[in-house]
Amino acid sequence: KNQVEQSPQSLIILEGKNCTLQCNYTVSPFSNLRWYKQDTGRGPVSLTIMTFSENTKSNGRYTATLDADTKQSSLHITASQLSDSASYICVVIPIYGNNRLAFGKGNQVVVIP
Amino acid sequence: NAGVTQTPKFRVLKTGQSMTLLCAQDMNHEYMYWYRQDPGMGLRLIHYSVGEGTTAKGEVPDGYNVSRLKKQNFLLGLESAAPSQTSVYFCAIRRTPGQGSSEQFFGPGTRLTVL
């Protein structure tokens, strides 16, 4: 069973609208949780990082939240732009064996004009 | 994908052929990783290295070999390619734990098709 589950698998949103992506994980204990953005045909690029004690982290129009009690994280995109079309990957880094990251399958976001 | 390059970008192989993928970095990071990414699946770790001359198995190492003869290069080899190895391969690098950010920086990927 995958240790990181993301939803929705894919979504289409209108330019200028907001959206929220969900990540549920079972990895425990973990040191931090990252959200990566992967453009088509490119490698993933880190957007945000949160330690287990942090609740929220922003990077421009991207805001990530973390609830370590319920083992849930979300990524909120505000005022979406066409360049936000990408796959967003939730990654959990375990404390033990921190070379073996737990990757979600990604949320595929398509922004249309 | 600053500082991490992968060669080649695309490759088509026939079943049974061999090839080597090269990952090169100019960020002087100790840790290097090889992943594969398949449709509908998360990135999976093939092999990794925590320093020059070291390698270790990841989640899906079968059918692959690696070498880290120089700190800046990490090679991924397929001795006898199989169609199941059709995938996009990503290299990533990271600082030694405790020496700064734990972020993994990814290369641009190599798209491999095995016929």
HADDOCK unambig.tbl for C-alpha pairs under 7 A between the chains (distance, minus, plus):
assign (segid A and resid 42 and name CA) (segid B and resid 108 and name CA) 4.99 0.50 0.50
assign (segid A and resid 42 and name CA) (segid B and resid 109 and name CA) 6.62 0.50 0.50
assign (segid A and resid 43 and name CA) (segid B and resid 1 and name CA) 6.67 0.50 0.50
assign (segid A and resid 43 and name CA) (segid B and resid 106 and name CA) 5.48 0.50 0.50
assign (segid A and resid 43 and name CA) (segid B and resid 107 and name CA) 5.63 0.50 0.50
assign (segid A and resid 43 and name CA) (segid B and resid 108 and name CA) 4.67 0.50 0.50
assign (segid A and resid 43 and name CA) (segid B and resid 109 and name CA) 6.10 0.50 0.50
assign (segid A and resid 44 and name CA) (segid B and resid 106 and name CA) 6.10 0.50 0.50
assign (segid A and resid 103 and name CA) (segid B and resid 42 and name CA) 5.34 0.50 0.50
assign (segid A and resid 103 and name CA) (segid B and resid 43 and name CA) 6.03 0.50 0.50
assign (segid A and resid 104 and name CA) (segid B and resid 42 and name CA) 5.27 0.50 0.50
assign (segid A and resid 105 and name CA) (segid B and resid 40 and name CA) 6.30 0.50 0.50
assign (segid A and resid 105 and name CA) (segid B and resid 41 and name CA) 5.11 0.50 0.50
assign (segid A and resid 105 and name CA) (segid B and resid 42 and name CA) 4.11 0.50 0.50
